[in-house]
Amino acid sequence: MNWKDKNVLITGIGGFAGSYLAKKLINKEANVYGLIRRRADGTIAKNIIDRGIAGEVNLIEGDLTDVTSLADALDQSEPDYIFHLAAQSFVERSFHNSQETQNINCMGTANLLETVRVKDSDSKIVFAGSSEEYGLVLSSQEQYEKAKKDYGTVFPEPENIPEVPISETNPLRPMSPYAVSKVYGDYLMRNYYHSYGVNAVVSRAFNHEGAGRGIMFVTSVVTNQIMKLKFGEIDRIVIGNLNALRDWSHVQDIVNGYLLLAEKGQGGEVYNQGSMRTNSVLSYILLGLEEAGWNVNGIEAVNGGKEIQDPTEFDESPIFGIKFPKTKVDQLILEGELEYTIKDKGIRVNTQQGDVMIEFNPDRFRPAEVPILLADTNKIQKLGAKIEFSLNNILKDQLNYFLKKENRSN
Ligand code: GDP
């Protein structure tokens, strides 16, 4: 599709994915408008500056919770396409700031849809739903039994176990206020399509990362600390649950998917976006250390035991009927053979350059956790979606970002 001179409105343009999307659309010569919250100090969001697009986007001051500003944004931009990415997007924050999350993510989305409906706009909307909507995904019978014990009930009950890779028809079992808010937005988008003909397509993107990813997300938490370790600013890596498995894509691949959905996505439909890989937080740390110059020989629990030699060795065996790049520790965690818990205190990583300590911080463990995410992306692949970036490409981009001292957090 030719994006030249198309009017595009991006909510969340100052965010991580939003800024990459804006950059791509500018390169395609679209007229890019972005809804941006007023900043008391008058500065422009770092993401917009880092993408080098400050002079090329039309920033409209406004807020999803303020309908008048949304009406203004539609009047000013007359959008052919709206990418609705603005949200309070951090799962952990949603546990502490639940109402803020609902106000922005639920009411904000309802406000946007109402504005589009009342103004009779025929713009096509691409909504950023989330893999977190799937929440509790059952990857084994044992995990199902454990979930029943932990939560009393599993709702909806699974039809088949394992439920991975996760397709769009998988049950939604959101596990956080954030996840619930995205289910709301997802359903409301489709309801407005069916009820009022609003041309809305839902993307359920799995985790996407890269340079500039919010500092509180785990891939940034890890790579930021690895670079700090490299420069002697810290002496250990502090982390929460590192058994969690995530389907991590590069933000560029997901942004390409958003464009594809705008071009070819069917209104009222939901499309997963992801890499069809799943890797553990532990692997992210170990592969990150290797990428940054440590040669990992083995790991063991600080309190002893759970010793694994060559933990980053590539594991070739298929799992859940598919093959994807993963490490020995990923495979062990996936098979339920390995789990590090708070009782282990942490992990000692034995490397050729000396030991690296990973310390568990109990505060970083979540009240409710999503153990595994792995996307089935066959539906969007049929539209032409492709994944171009490997896990190591993502790691490299993030490590390079934190090479710059000013990007490293305190
Ligand atoms: P999410 O999948 O949207 O929740 O993305 P995050 O990047 O915030 O978290 C991914 C996984 O990493 C979750 O299972 C977290 O429990 C786990 N995790 C472990 N340690 C940390 C940490 O220090 N910070 C964050 N954000 N997540 C952590």
Boltz pocket constraint, residues with backbone or C-beta under 6 A from the ligand:
constraints:
  - pocket:
      binder: B
      contacts: [[A, 89], [A, 91], [A, 92], [A, 132], [A, 207], [A, 216], [A, 217], [A, 218], [A, 219], [A, 221], [A, 238], [A, 239], [A, 240], [A, 241], [A, 242], [A, 244], [A, 245], [A, 246], [A, 281], [A, 364], [A, 365], [A, 366], [A, 369], [A, 370]]
      max_distance: 6.0
